[in-house]
Amino acid sequence: MSKKKRTGIVYSTNPDFEYQTDEPLSARSLPANAQHLKIWLERKGGGKVVTVVRGFVGSAPDLALLGKQLKAACGTGGTAKDDEILIQGDFRDRVLTWLTAQNYNAKKAGG
């Protein structure tokens, strides 16, 4: 646990003590057919194009798993952080096809 997220306690001699955080408990992930995902295309520094999937409601491990599956489906790299999935390159059509095949409600967004 990060030191920044610890609140109120500086030191404890109790061996069973657990730090309390202000973070909410991990959210339960909605089923695939209840998710409403939007697929964006963004340009990052250096003119690199990134496909971004936003709108996932659920826990961080489930987001990471979905990101891993999308990266494998596209055959490219990326990351899953800050409640969004970044896929390197313009893979909007492939991501949309894969998500709809997995029963996610997804659509393209932006320009």
Secondary structure, DSSP 4 states (H G I P E B T S, - for coil): --GGGB-S-S----TT----BSSPPPPPPPPGGG-EEEEEEEE-GGG-EEEEEE---S-HHHHHHHHHHHHHHHTS-EEEETTEEEEEB--HHHHHHHHHHTT-EEEE---
